Structures are given as C-alpha cells and as structure tokens.
Amino acid sequence: MEWQPDEQGLQQVLQLLKDSQSPNTVTQRAVQQKLEQLNQFPDFNNYLIFVLTRLKTEDEPTRSLSGLILKNNVKAHYQNFPPAVADFIKKECLNSIGDPSPLIRATIGILITTIASKGELQAWPELLPQLCNLLNSEDYNTCEGSFGALQKICEDSSELLDSDVLNRPLNIMIPKFLQFFKHCSPKIRSHAIACVNQFIIGRAQALMDNIDTFIESLFALAADEDCEVRKNVCRALVMLLEVRVDRLIPHMHSIIQYMLQRTQDPDENVALEACEFWLTLAEQPICKEVLSGHLVQLIPILVNGMKYSEIDIILLKGDVEEDEAVPDSEQDIKPRFHKSRTVTLQHEGGEAEEDEDIDDDDDDDDTLSDWNLRKCSAAALDVLANVFRDELLPHLLPLLKGLLFHPDWVVKESGILVLGAIAEGCMQGMVPYLPELIPHLIQCLCDKKALVRSIACWTLSRYAHWVVSQPPDSYLKPLMTELLKRILDGNKRVQEAACSAFATLEEEACTELVPYLGFILDTLVFAFGKYQHKNLLILYDAIGTLADSVGHHLNQPEYIQKLMPPLIAKWNELKDEDKDLFPLLECLSSVATALQSGFLPYCEPVYQRCVTLVQKTLAQAMMYSQHPDQYEAPDKDFMIVALDLLSGLAEGLGGHVEQLVARSNIMTLLFQCMQDTMPEVRQSSFALLGDLTKACFPHVKPCIAEFMPILGLNLNPEFISVCNNATWAIGEISIQMGTEMQPYVGVVLPHLVEIINRPNTPKTLLENTGACPYKSCQCLIVNNHLTDVFLYAAITIGRLGYVCPQEVAPQLPQFIRPWCSSLRNIRDNEEKDSAFRGICVMIGVNPGGVVQDFIFFCDAVASWVSPKDDLRDMFYKILHGFKDQVGEENWQQFSEQFPPLLKERLSACYGV
C-alpha cells in the first residue's frame, strides 16, 4: 500500500518549514535542532517529498524549501535511507517532473541529480530512459522539467554517462538532444544545447560520431531570438574551437563574422561568451592566418568592450573619491596563500623567465563579478597583442589618441587600460611613442576620478621596464614621485593600485632606487598609519619587495630606525593564529635578509615566535592525526611561513644566528618538518636546513646521521621544489662535512645521477638574481618559479666528488655528459666553482671516465669567464694532460670537431 502522511506529522513539518523562513536567529537555531531530531525518523524524508510534490495548496517557496532540505539530507545520509523511502522519493520525483511551477520543476531536477550523483545512476536504471521518454510528452511542463533534470545530470555526471558502466546511454541521448535543437520553445532549445555542450571538452564518442550534425544544428540557431540560446551556441563554438578546430576550419570565416556580431550582443552574457572565442582562438596555431583579415573589425569591438558599464561604475562606487577612513569588510579581503622558499640559480644570459602570468587586466575591479566583458575584452586584446605583436598597432593607434585625450573619463579610462593590455605584446612598436605617453600617464595619476588614477598606476607598471632603462631623471624620478603620492591617496582602490605598481617598479629598478630610499621609506611608513586592513597586506609586499630590490643598501641606521618600529609594532599586535602574519612574516624575511647584521636588535623575539609557530602547528597536527573527530586539521601555512622567516634570519644574520639556535629546539622540530606529508613543509624545511648548514654547522652536524636518509628519500623530481631544495642542502652539507660524508654517498648519489640523466627534467630559466646585485647566486629567493633541479643535482654531484672523490669518481661515465651540458649554462659563481673543483679532482682519480665525453668537458671549461687562478690551473693540467696522452696528431683530429668559438677560446685561455 502506498505511504500516506499522518495529518498531525504533516502539520508539524509545515510549521517547521514556515519557521525556517523566519529571519530571527533564535527561531533559526530552534529549526536546526528540530531538523536534527526529525532526521532520526526515516519517514521524515517521505513528508518532505510529499510537501514538494503533492501539496499543491501550499505556497511555492515552502514546497521548494521542503525539496531543498530533502536534497541536503540525500547528500548527507542517503546511504541510510530505508529502501522503501528511497523508492518512494524516486517515484515521486519522476511522477511530478512536469509540475506547473518552474520553481518546483527545478527543485525536483536538483533532487534527481543529487540522488543520481550518490552512485544511484547504476541503481536507478529506469531514470535515464524515463526522462528521455518524457521529452516526447505533448505537455510543455513535462518536457521542460525532464530536460532541466537531464541538463543537471549531464553537468554532474558527464564522465559516467560516457562510460561502459552504464552501457553508453549517450549513444541514444545525444541524437535525441540534437532533435530538440529545432523545438518551438526557446527554453527547450537552450536545454538541448546545454546538455550536448557538457560532452564537448571530454570528446565523448557519441558526440564525435554526430559532430557534423551538431555543428550544422548550431549554425541553424546562430540568429536565434532568445539570448540564452545564443549564449549556449557561443559557448559550444568556443569549446569546439578548443577540441575540434579541424571541423570548424572550413567555416572559419563565417564563424568569425558571427562572433564579431555576438561580441557586440545587447545581452552582456552573450557578448561575454562570444568574447571568450578570441581568447581561445589566440591559443590556436591557426590564429594569425584566419584572423589577420578581421583585425580591422575586431580591435574596435574589443576596445569598446573595455569601457566600464554604468552598472560597473555603481558597483565600484565610481563616484566615491575618498573612502580611506571606511574600514574594510572582511569578505573584501581575499585569502592569501604563502609560496614556500625555493633555492634558485642564475643562468647564462641573466634574463628572467617569468612563469607567472601578469594579470590580464588591472586588479581594481575585484569587487565586481570576477569575470565580465571588460576583463575578457582586455584579456583578449592582451593575448592577441602577444600573437600579432606590432601588426596590431596600425588598427589600434588611430583609436588610442581619441581615447586617451577624451573628455569623458569613462572613455579615457578605457584607453589607459588598452595601453596597459598591449604593453607586453606590442612593446617594441610602442617604444617610439613612450616618451610622449609616459608623461601623459604620469599626469593621469593626478586625475580627479579615482578609477582613472588607479588604472594609470597599473598601466604605468606594465611599462616599468622601459622607464627604468631610460636616464633616471627623465621618467623614473617623476614616476616614482607621483606613485608615492598615490600610495597616500585618499581612495583605497588607488592606494592598492599604487602599492602594487610601486612593487613592480621596485623589482625593475632595484638599486636605482637607493638614492631615494629615505623618501620612499617615509611614504611607506606613513601609509602604515593610514591604511585599512586590506591595503595593509599589500603594503607589506611593497616593503618586502623593496628590501629584496635594494638589499644591503637598506642597512643604514636611519633607514632601520624608520622601518623597523612600525613593523615590530604590527608584529606584536598580531596573534599567533592571525593569517595577517603570513604577509608580515614574508616581509620580515626579506627585510632580515637585506639588513643582515642590522636586524640583530630585533632578531630574538622574531626567532622565538617562529619556533613557537612551528612547534604549535606540529602539536596540532599530531592531535589531529590521533583524534580527527575531536580536533581540526591545522593550517600548515603558519609553519611554512615561520620556517621561511627562520631561513631569512639564518641567511641575513649568518654566524650571529648561532646563539639563537643553541638556545632552541629547532633541530628537533626540523627533523619532524622534514618528514611532513605536505610537500611545501618539506620544501621549506630543506631550505632552512641548507641555510643553517651555512650559518652554524656545529649545531647541524650531530643530526646528520638522522637527516641524510630523509634527504635521500626526497630526491624525487615529481615534487620539483622539494627535490631542488633537498639537493641543494646535501651540497651545502657535503662542503661542511668533508671526508666524513663518505658513509652517505651511497644514500644520495644514485638518485642524483638518475635525476641528471632524466630526459624530461624540467629546465626553467630562473629569476634573474643579476637584477639584485647584492644577492649571490646561491642564496634563497622566495618565489614561485619552478627551479632547475637538474643544475642543483649537477652542483651537488660535483661537491660530493670534491670531498669524496674515491666514492664518486667511478661513476663519472654515468653523469659526465649531462653534468657538463647543464653547468655550461650558469654564470661564474661560488657554486659553479665548488662543483668544477669536484669534477677536476674526480678526473684525477678516474681519467678514463671522461675520455668518451671529453669534448663536453672542454665546452664546460670554456663557459668560464674568469675562474680563480688555482681552478684555471686545474683546467690547464687536465687539458694538457689529455693532449699529451693522445699525442699532437690525435689532438688535432679531436679538436677539428670543436665549434670555431670553442676552439678559439681554449687556444686563447689554455694554449691547447
């Protein structure tokens, strides 16, 4: 017999649903308790579905709420529902999918997909056939409700639907959906496209089999009067461009014309979907070929899309000029993630290769929805500038002049954004115009509209590299002066943009800023007393970047006196569990490294607190692992940031850190951190281990027997930064240990040889430490570049070979070729020096080990610009020894293989 509700129980549930719509928090709390009680009764869920599907006399919000509470119960406890309850709910859903109310149909659709995603697609075999069958219903509501449910299932379970587990239902579903592209109702047409769209990126076989029909059907809907249909058509074409560009190429001219129209669609959601097309097309190899002839139409459309809309200006409070006294609401502050410390090396050529994308748009609109037409248009212009380079300028320059000097601030602002967006791609072609444009932009920093001032900050930061390359009085000094004024602007958005722009300028200008340090510090310190919460966090970044950029030049009593009191005051103000510690600790780490001995008066409390943070986090992690039901997992970022600041202290203070280490249990804590499950914790631990090895080895030495096996286990390039830092630490330990390193060679050498021989070892050019002359190349830099683990493996093998040649030299043939190939690419420095001494000593022990690859050794030797005299002698002896061994005639034949430059270099420097 079918389940029927008890009238009294039903009234109780209805009352509960009414109460739960009350804004009163006390009532809400009572509702929550009551819900928990009622969930003890299995048939409570029957009441909920009954209200949703049968009680047509109730108002729709109450019925829908009943369904949403049921959905939450399904999510939380579906596996505990008695079979009779589960069956009743499923049957009711399918019977009521055609409810006259769109809200109720949508709620039932959500409920169906929630049940399906609980592993029930297999256990509910009639669901998909029934929904597909109901699509044929004459009743619009039934057809629309079924399609709504199917769309949600396609979104949530697309992979499962395209698998053998369910006997490939898509073979029936996709042809069925395609039939509905022609349906008379726009809502149904929209559902049908949205369903098929779920399977494009995954290249579902059933869709690939029907791809031409799909594309033809999309073209037929191109001019649909319904904006939702047009949006889904655009979305489909963008995804097809990504996965089946071969099928679109024959129609590309028409598609581009269509997308040009749609990017100007009166409905902004359609325009945004269409605008994505240009972003995706820019990544395709065919972009230049197919788009060149259309730039004349496209560029003005993108530029036009970069203006703030009226609604944007309202949301951004564009008419509010001064808001610096208004406290920030906590939801305005994005969560911050700390990037662990990574050891980096300087390569030949000294150019940095950035792996972090510059934001495609100014970051000022972050209070708007994250992605809008303005941002998408700016991003598209940016990527197209990188594809077409200066070919873009003939289409842009005539527009730019009109925009940049326009009387309407909204238009002028968009022109400044355009100028920033093309900075990277069109830099070469823009250079002749910059002497006129940069002063104009500097003038815009004083504009009466805050949104113009903030975008001018961002755009100027995009041209910082050029500004710094000119004589300082021409542009750097006026730009810096105005940016510092903007850092103290009365508008918070401008403060933020100016601080970020100034940090970029610091990175580019480095020691060029030294003459102005007093002036800069006065401004940044004044901002401490002025800024609200959010901008304070950005101010820490600007100060940390300044310290990285000017280095030891900051170590002057007057500068320390200005900078340290406000930083230490903030430090004392913040509690151990406050996440604002992250940016402050990062900032202090840079400051400590730069100030060196100048940080001594402040180091003790900072050191102690870092040790406490590590200790607390480890204790919390231990409690959580033993009682996960009673304790929360700790936020390990606190420990990572603390380890990194300790590294900064060890690096900055050098031997002075010894007393602090002696009075703490840091080595015991480090032993635990090195074995943490989280790679970032291990990464920072090995960086600290390397720095402590350099600063106060007597405290590290007693732990080496315990530490070495852990280091060996972490020589795994899958975790590239962990592997990199572990390799570097082993090299530093080898130098300190000398011959006592012998017992550990077998633990680490096989891994290092394997790494150096990996064909796919990532090789990324690193942050240009040449830009920061105070930093030696072996120092640690907090950054998020992938580091070249290949090079550190080579250096560490060289260092191991220097202290234990008898153990390492027999392996020479296994690594000499990749060793030479990688180390020829870095500049002369201490690390390269110690590695080459090692290789020379090993060649002395096992000269036969390099015979096969001697040309690589010659090439590596020639990469030295000015080796120290004793190292030059070592090279001389090996080269002449080899030449004497083989005889003049053989040497002549051998050296014929040398490229002319190498031949010349060896002859000039070593007389061979």
KEPAMAR-423968 format. One record per residue (C-alpha): x, y, z. Coordinates in pm, whole numbers, padded with zeros to 5 digits, always signed. Layout:
% KEPAMAR-423968
XYZ ...
***
This chain:
% KEPAMAR-423968
+00000+00000+00000 +00131+00348-00084 +00270+00556+00203 +00038+00825+00339 +00135+01104+00580 -00008+01136+00927 -00202+01467+00937 -00050+01582+01266 +00303+01499+01145 +00236+01685+00822 +00126+01999+01009 +00438+01977+01225 +00663+01962+00915 +00477+02253+00751 +00518+02465+01064 +00888+02385+01066 +00918+02493+00700 +00738+02821+00775 +00962+02887+01078 +01275+02822+00879 +01190+03118+00654 +01199+03349+00959 +01492+03597+00975 +01508+03558+01355 +01831+03378+01456 +01678+03222+01769 +01399+03071+01556 +01659+02952+01305 +01855+02778+01579 +01540+02605+01705 +01463+02493+01348 +01810+02339+01313 +01766+02143+01637 +01420+02024+01532 +01554+01915+01193 +01825+01709+01363 +01560+01542+01581 +01327+01468+01289 +01613+01318+01087 +01613+01032+01338 +01280+00922+01184 +01330+00751+00847 +00994+00855+00706 +01060+01226+00775 +01204+01232+00421 +00872+01097+00289 +00698+01400+00441 +00946+01632+00272 +00892+01483-00076 +00517+01478-00013 +00514+01854+00057 +00724+01917-00253 +00525+01709-00500 +00168+01671-00365 +00076+01972-00151 -00029+02199-00436 -00228+02413-00190 +00093+02531-00019 +00290+02831-00148 +00580+02755-00384 +00868+02883-00165 +00758+02645+00116 +00729+02347-00121 +01066+02427-00281 +01232+02465+00061 +01098+02122+00156 +01273+01981-00153 +01600+02160-00075 +01605+02028+00284 +01543+01680+00138 +01832+01735-00108 +02064+01815+00186 +01950+01501+00364 +02016+01295+00049 +02366+01445+00033 +02437+01370+00398 +02264+01037+00471 +02122+00880+00152 +02303+00552+00221 +02098+00521+00545 +01756+00573+00381 +01542+00254+00404 +01480+00112+00050 +01106+00188+00077 +01177+00559+00149 +01434+00585-00135 +01190+00420-00379 +00902+00649-00275 +01118+00961-00327 +01242+00842-00669 +00890+00756-00787 +00751+01092-00669 +01027+01279-00848 +00955+01115-01182 +00577+01149-01141 +00599+01523-01066 +00874+01633-01302 +00607+01816-01506 +00474+02029-01217 +00314+02352-01348 +00555+02563-01139 +00902+02627-01289 +01045+02661-00935 +00911+02320-00828 +01030+02156-01153 +01379+02300-01098 +01383+02181-00734 +01283+01827-00841 +01558+01836-01106 +01816+01927-00839 +01687+01646-00617 +01707+01391-00901 +02069+01479-00991 +02169+01473-00621 +02030+01119-00589 +02198+01023-00918 +02535+01157-00807 +02522+00944-00489 +02612+00645-00708 +02247+00588-00791 +02272+00619-01171 +02362+00250-01173 +02098+00161-00912 +01822+00359-01085 +01829+00205-01432 +01489+00339-01533 +01584+00704-01465 +01754+00798-01795 +01516+00602-02025 +01215+00752-01846 +01346+01110-01861 +01433+01068-02231 +01087+00926-02291 +00922+01217-02111 +01091+01455-02355 +00838+01338-02614 +00545+01447-02397 +00291+01681-02555 +00281+01866-02224 +00536+02151-02224 +00591+02138-01846 +00678+01767-01854 +00919+01813-02144 +01087+02118-01983 +01107+01957-01638 +01266+01640-01780 +01514+01843-01983 +01602+02052-01677 +01674+01733-01481 +01874+01582-01770 +02081+01900-01802 +02174+01882-01433 +02263+01509-01465 +02479+01584-01772 +02659+01859-01576 +02717+01642-01269 +02786+01300-01425 +02925+01364-01775 +03215+01116-01741 +02995+00838-01608 +02744+00887-01890 +03025+00837-02144 +03141+00508-01993 +03071+00136-02026 +02946+00126-01666 +02601+00243-01785 +02616+00074-02124 +02687+00408-02301 +02350+00583-02278 +02489+00879-02476 +02455+00678-02796 +02079+00730-02756 +02080+01058-02564 +02293+01276-02794 +02096+01209-03117 +01781+01267-02909 +01907+01602-02777 +02005+01713-03129 +01643+01666-03245 +01532+01925-02988 +01757+02200-03131 +01460+02275-03360 +01194+02278-03083 +00949+02568-03089 +01024+02664-02724 +01345+02865-02668 +01377+02720-02315 +01380+02364-02458 +01626+02459-02735 +01852+02611-02471 +01837+02297-02252 +01918+02077-02552 +02233+02273-02645 +02342+02296-02280 +02311+01915-02247 +02525+01845-02555 +02778+02113-02452 +02867+01908-02144 +03032+01646-02364 +03247+01864-02594 +03558+01906-02379 +03561+01534-02285 +03527+01445-02658 +03252+01192-02584 +03249+00932-02862 +02874+00961-02919 +02916+01334-02982 +03221+01287-03207 +03011+01043-03416 +02750+01317-03462 +02985+01615-03476 +02884+01741-03822 +02513+01728-03739 +02587+01913-03416 +02781+02190-03594 +02511+02227-03863 +02243+02246-03592 +02441+02519-03413 +02470+02721-03734 +02094+02691-03781 +02045+02853-03439 +02300+03131-03493 +02041+03408-03525 +01802+03274-03257 +01595+03546-03094 +01647+03401-02744 +01958+03527-02563 +02002+03205-02360 +02010+03003-02685 +02262+03244-02842 +02479+03222-02529 +02484+02840-02545 +02564+02848-02919 +02862+03077-02849 +02975+02855-02562 +02960+02548-02789 +03166+02714-03063 +03431+02826-02813 +03468+02471-02680 +03471+02320-03030 +03750+02561-03119 +03947+02403-02837 +03886+02036-02919 +03769+02008-03284 +03919+02304-03465 +03961+02074-03769 +03581+02064-03810 +03546+02444-03779 +03823+02546-04022 +03609+02512-04339 +03353+02754-04184 +03601+02978-04001 +03530+03295-04199 +03156+03276-04121 +03218+03181-03757 +03447+03483-03708 +03187+03713-03867 +02922+03564-03638 +03139+03607-03328 +03216+03969-03421 +02840+04029-03416 +02782+03837-03094 +03069+04014-02911 +02851+04326-02953 +02531+04146-02847 +02294+04371-02648 +02283+04095-02383 +02612+04117-02189 +02612+03744-02102 +02603+03656-02472 +02872+03914-02550 +03092+03769-02274 +03058+03411-02406 +03141+03535-02758 +03439+03735-02632 +03587+03411-02489 +03617+03298-02853 +03902+03545-02917 +04089+03427-02608 +04062+03065-02722 +04144+03143-03086 +04464+03320-02978 +04594+02988-02839 +04539+02807-03173 +04825+02781-03424 +04584+02896-03699 +04506+03224-03521 +04728+03454-03724 +04628+03305-04055 +04250+03313-04000 +04223+03636-03802 +04460+03877-03982 +04196+03998-04228 +03942+04060-03948 +04155+04269-03708 +04024+04589-03859 +03674+04493-03733 +03774+04308-03416 +04008+04560-03249 +03749+04844-03224 +03494+04594-03082 +03735+04474-02809 +03840+04830-02728 +03475+04930-02698 +03413+04636-02462 +03684+04765-02227 +03477+05060-02104 +03316+05036-01762 +02940+04985-01794 +02704+05203-01590 +02631+04915-01356 +03010+04855-01308 +03055+05217-01202 +02769+05191-00950 +02910+04866-00806 +03261+05011-00790 +03130+05325-00620 +03294+05516-00905 +03156+05844-00772 +03315+05796-00427 +03650+05971-00435 +03757+05949-00069 +03694+05635+00133 +04022+05582+00317 +03855+05616+00656 +03595+05346+00581 +03700+05014+00738 +03717+04712+00503 +03459+04439+00534 +03626+04104+00592 +03476+03945+00277 +03661+04207+00067 +03991+04050+00170 +04094+03759-00048 +04258+03463+00126 +04636+03468+00092 +04850+03167+00014 +05215+03161+00105 +05465+03039-00152 +05739+02826+00001 +06101+02921-00030 +06295+02777-00322 +06665+02780-00390 +06745+02941-00725 +07044+02970-00952 +07142+03228-01207 +07173+03116-01567 +07382+03244-01852 +07226+03542-02025 +07078+03655-01696 +06729+03701-01834 +06446+03606-01605 +06180+03385-01750 +05851+03458-01584 +05622+03170-01515 +05354+03378-01353 +05114+03540-01591 +05077+03911-01549 +04714+03978-01470 +04547+04038-01800 +04354+04324-01651 +04401+04569-01374 +04312+04414-01045 +04095+04705-00948 +03761+04554-01038 +03783+04270-00790 +03462+04382-00622 +03277+04307-00947 +03192+03958-01050 +03529+03801-01115 +03485+03790-01490 +03300+04039-01707 +03305+04177-02060 +03559+04447-01973 +03805+04197-01826 +03752+03944-02104 +03799+04209-02375 +04119+04332-02208 +04249+03974-02173 +04167+03905-02540 +04349+04220-02652 +04647+04121-02437 +04678+03769-02585 +04620+03893-02940 +04894+04154-02888 +05123+03863-02800 +05023+03680-03120 +05028+03970-03369 +05287+04189-03193 +05333+04521-03371 +05096+04423-03657 +04818+04515-03415 +04927+04879-03385 +04801+05018-03719 +04450+04916-03606 +04498+05049-03252 +04698+05370-03266 +04434+05577-03451 +04181+05475-03181 +04419+05531-02889 +04473+05900-02941 +04099+05967-02937 +04057+05759-02622 +04349+05885-02413 +04258+06252-02451 +03878+06205-02441 +03681+06449-02220 +03458+06167-02084 +03654+05999-01802 +03500+05655-01874 +03637+05660-02231 +03973+05797-02119 +03998+05525-01852 +03935+05252-02112 +04211+05399-02331 +04460+05374-02043 +04352+05011-01991 +04407+04941-02365 +04758+05085-02337 +04832+04855-02043 +04683+04547-02212 +04910+04576-02518 +05225+04658-02318 +05370+04308-02326 +05291+04212-02687 +05348+04546-02862 +05634+04685-02652 +05874+04714-02947 +05632+04909-03161 +05524+05131-02870 +05877+05246-02781 +05877+05548-03020 +05554+05677-02859 +05653+05623-02495 +05848+05949-02446 +05516+06127-02509 +05281+05871-02349 +05460+05810-02018 +05443+06180-01911 +05074+06181-02010 +05011+05871-01796 +05204+06025-01506 +04973+06325-01539 +04672+06089-01528 +04791+05982-01181 +04657+06320-01065 +04318+06285-01242 +04018+06389-01036 +03849+06047-01091 +03981+05771-00866 +03919+05499-01128 +04138+05688-01377 +04414+05728-01118 +04405+05358-01031 +04418+05230-01391 +04704+05474-01465 +04901+05309-01181 +04850+04965-01336 +04935+05069-01694 +05250+05253-01584 +05364+04939-01401 +05335+04749-01731 +05590+04990-01884 +05819+04995-01578 +06092+04801-01760 +06121+05072-02026 +06104+05355-01769 +06398+05205-01578 +06602+05164-01899 +06599+05544-01955 +06810+05806-01767 +06655+05824-01414 +06571+06194-01424 +06368+06154-01745 +06088+05926-01626 +06186+05717-01321 +06209+06009-01080 +05881+06180-01185 +05701+05843-01193 +05829+05743-00852 +05739+06082-00702 +05380+06063-00830 +05334+05694-00742 +05445+05765-00385 +05180+06041-00366 +04920+05791-00490 +05028+05543-00222 +04894+05811+00017 +04581+05876-00194 +04251+05930-00017 +04089+05648-00217 +04150+05287-00113 +04137+05148-00466 +04405+05396-00577 +04620+05315-00272 +04604+04946-00365 +04685+05003-00733 +04971+05239-00646 +05123+04998-00394 +05112+04709-00644 +05255+04928-00920 +05531+05050-00691 +05626+04690-00606 +05663+04620-00981 +05873+04934-01022 +06094+04821-00730 +06156+04485-00899 +06259+04657-01221 +06460+04945-01072 +06645+04759-00793 +06947+04960-00680 +06842+05258-00897 +06613+05337-00601 +06896+05365-00347 +06933+05748-00377 +06563+05788-00292 +06539+05535-00007 +06473+05793+00268 +06187+05947+00071 +06041+05603-00017 +06056+05478+00342 +05894+05794+00477 +05599+05735+00244 +05561+05362+00311 +05587+05411+00687 +05333+05697+00678 +05094+05461+00493 +05108+05224+00794 +04911+05471+01000 +04668+05546+00716 +04575+05212+00558 +04274+04993+00629 +04314+04618+00668 +04321+04502+00302 +04577+04755+00177 +04798+04698+00477 +04862+04345+00346 +04967+04489+00007 +05190+04741+00184 +05384+04453+00345 +05450+04317-00006 +05577+04657-00125 +05817+04679+00172 +05939+04319+00126 +05997+04380-00245 +06188+04699-00165 +06416+04502+00069 +06472+04233-00198 +06548+04502-00456 +06795+04725-00268 +06943+04460-00038 +07221+04563+00199 +07176+04931+00100 +06886+04923+00345 +07129+04851+00630 +07174+05213+00740 +07084+05322+01095 +06849+05600+00974 +06656+05360+00744 +06635+05090+01013 +06504+05350+01257 +06226+05448+01014 +06125+05099+00904 +06155+04861+01197 +05941+05025+01471 +05612+05010+01274 +05685+04654+01152 +05764+04532+01502 +05456+04713+01640 +05236+04519+01392 +05424+04200+01477 +05345+04245+01848 +04983+04332+01772 +04903+04013+01577 +04805+03688+01750 +04969+03358+01655 +04655+03236+01478 +04601+03554+01272 +04655+03493+00900 +04780+03851+00859 +05105+03705+00997 +05170+03546+00654 +05242+03864+00459 +05413+04023+00760 +05644+03721+00806 +05722+03719+00433 +05801+04088+00453 +06024+04044+00762 +06205+03757+00592 +06305+03988+00304 +06394+04268+00548 +06608+04038+00766 +06797+03908+00461 +06860+04264+00340 +06953+04419+00676 +07192+04139+00770 +07359+04242+01099 +07128+04546+01109 +06846+04308+01206 +07031+04185+01518 +06848+04408+01770 +06513+04262+01654 +06607+03902+01592 +06548+03731+01927 +06170+03782+01969 +06116+03720+01599 +06320+03397+01610 +06143+03273+01925 +05800+03336+01781 +05882+03149+01460 +05998+02847+01662 +05675+02866+01867 +05463+02877+01549 +05636+02565+01415 +05600+02388+01749 +05230+02476+01786 +05146+02363+01432 +05329+02031+01477 +05145+01972+01806 +04808+02047+01643 +04890+01815+01353 +04977+01538+01599 +04648+01582+01791 +04451+01588+01468 +04614+01269+01337 +04535+01087+01664 +04180+01226+01713 +04048+01363+01381 +03693+01370+01520 +03790+01596+01814 +04047+01833+01663 +04065+02044+01348 +04349+01999+01099 +04599+02283+01150 +04673+02542+00882 +05028+02442+00795 +05091+02772+00619 +05177+02914+00964 +05459+02662+00995 +05579+02713+00635 +05595+03092+00671 +05777+03058+01004 +06034+02817+00855 +06091+03062+00570 +06145+03355+00805 +06394+03143+01003 +06573+03084+00670 +06574+03460+00610 +06724+03514+00956 +06992+03247+00906 +07080+03391+00568 +07080+03754+00685 +07249+03708+01023 +07493+03433+00921 +07704+03326+01221 +07509+03559+01453 +07217+03314+01444 +07426+03054+01628 +07329+03167+01981 +06959+03163+01891 +06985+02809+01753 +07181+02696+02058 +06901+02812+02291 +06616+02646+02099 +06493+02303+01995 +06482+02396+01626 +06683+02090+01512 +06431+01853+01673 +06143+02043+01511 +06322+02046+01176 +06355+01665+01194 +05975+01641+01220 +05909+01904+00949 +06138+01724+00704 +05908+01420+00730 +05579+01609+00697 +05324+01474+00449 +05280+01819+00290 +05543+01887+00019 +05556+02262+00088 +05652+02196+00452 +05937+01967+00343 +06044+02220+00080 +06080+02498+00339 +06247+02258+00588 +06524+02170+00343 +06578+02537+00258 +06621+02611+00631 +06849+02309+00674 +07075+02440+00397 +07083+02788+00547 +07160+02660+00898 +07434+02441+00750 +07598+02753+00607 +07539+02968+00917 +07608+02737+01215 +07708+02385+01107 +07821+02266+01455 +07450+02257+01552 +07352+02064+01239 +07635+01810+01243 +07510+01590+01532 +07183+01534+01338 +07337+01439+01001 +07307+01063+01053 +06930+01105+01105 +06883+01370+00838 +07066+01212+00542 +06827+00918+00481 +06532+01166+00482 +06712+01388+00230 +06776+01081+00012 +06406+00990+00015 +06315+01338-00109 +06530+01329-00423 +06219+01275-00631 +06170+01519-00921 +05792+01461-00912 +05798+01720-00631 +06033+01953-00810 +06079+02226-00548 +06119+01974-00263 +06375+01781-00468 +06555+02103-00560 +06591+02222-00201 +06690+01876-00071 +06961+01854-00341 +07092+02199-00254 +07101+02116+00119 +07301+01795+00051 +07555+02001-00145 +07593+02252+00139 +07629+01969+00394 +07896+01798+00177 +08115+02111+00181 +08095+02127+00562 +08135+01752+00624 +08439+01693+00401 +08558+01330+00404 +08306+01245+00679 +08045+01249+00403 +08167+00904+00286 +07904+00689+00464 +07623+00886+00295 +07742+00891-00067 +07560+00563-00140 +07235+00705+00004 +07218+01004-00230 +07446+00959-00533 +07229+00705-00727 +06928+00941-00703 +07132+01242-00817 +07273+01051-01115 +06921+00939-01207 +06791+01299-01190 +07070+01439-01406 +07002+01173-01669 +06627+01223-01686 +06543+01332-02041 +06242+01534-01924 +06396+01701-01623 +06231+02043-01619 +06473+02317-01714 +06333+02660-01645 +06529+02982-01658 +06510+03130-01315 +06452+03461-01152 +06729+03692-01263 +06936+03727-00950 +07157+03961-01154 +06880+04215-01111 +06954+04212-00737 +07333+04260-00731 +07356+04217-00356 +07227+03861-00377 +07481+03594-00451 +07356+03323-00679 +07342+03050-00422 +07111+03238-00193 +06749+03155-00142 +06482+03364-00300 +06117+03339-00210 +05948+03298-00543 +05719+03065-00726 +05939+02980-01020 +05995+02615-01095 +06360+02574-01015 +06619+02389-01208 +06665+02071-01013 +06887+01946-01295 +07151+02210-01215 +07145+02152-00842 +07189+01778-00897 +07498+01860-01108 +07640+02102-00850 +07578+01860-00563 +07742+01570-00753 +08044+01799-00805 +08055+01890-00437 +08020+01527-00328 +08301+01435-00568 +08522+01708-00425 +08500+01573-00068 +08471+01201-00153 +08641+01154-00493 +08720+00783-00440 +08349+00705-00391 +08206+00924-00670 +08472+00912-00947 +08396+00552-01056 +08050+00678-01161 +08192+00952-01393 +08083+00786-01723 +07724+00776-01587 +07692+01151-01548 +07977+01349-01707 +07794+01440-02030 +07469+01580-01878 +07676+01730-01595 +07884+01937-01839 +07584+02025-02056 +07391+02174-01766 +07669+02361-01585 +07795+02533-01901 +07477+02746-01882 +07532+02920-01549 +07746+03222-01477 +08070+03210-01280 +07985+03188-00911 +08081+03010-00590 +07853+02712-00655 +07989+02659-01005 +08342+02693-00864 +08296+02423-00600 +08126+02188-00848 +08407+02221-01107 +08676+02165-00843 +08496+01841-00764 +08489+01728-01127 +08862+01807-01167 +08950+01603-00856 +08737+01313-00984 +08904+01324-01327 +09237+01299-01141 +09113+00979-00973 +08945+00830-01283 +09071+00996-01605 +08931+00713-01816 +08581+00807-01700 +08573+01120-01919 +08751+01001-02234 +08431+00926-02427 +08279+01266-02345 +08588+01485-02326 +08452+01734-02580 +08168+01812-02334 +08422+01878-02060 +08616+02113-02292 +08295+02301-02371 +08206+02333-02000 +08555+02464-01917 +08522+02722-02196 +08198+02853-02035 +08408+03009-01756 +08474+03379-01798 +08723+03423-01516 +08790+03118-01297 +09008+03164-00988 +09378+03108-01059 +09404+02769-00888 +09093+02642-01068 +09233+02767-01401 +09549+02566-01322 +09340+02254-01264 +09173+02301-01605 +09512+02364-01768 +09661+02043-01627 +09366+01826-01735 +09353+01971-02090 +09728+01944-02144 +09740+01602-01977 +09476+01476-02222 +09656+01636-02518 +09992+01484-02416 +09830+01145-02361 +09677+01122-02710 +09959+01295-02897 +09962+01604-03118 +09818+01437-03429 +09522+01279-03249 +09456+01601-03062 +09442+01790-03394 +09186+01539-03527 +08989+01558-03199 +08984+01940-03192 +08857+01952-03551 +08513+01862-03404 +08512+02180-03192 +08288+02469-03299 +08513+02764-03402 +08427+02968-03090 +08522+02682-02856 +08849+02621-03042 +08938+02989-03019 +08850+03010-02651 +09053+02705-02544 +09351+02818-02750 +09344+03170-02605 +09286+03071-02240 +09468+02738-02209 +09703+02717-02508 +09559+02394-02648 
***
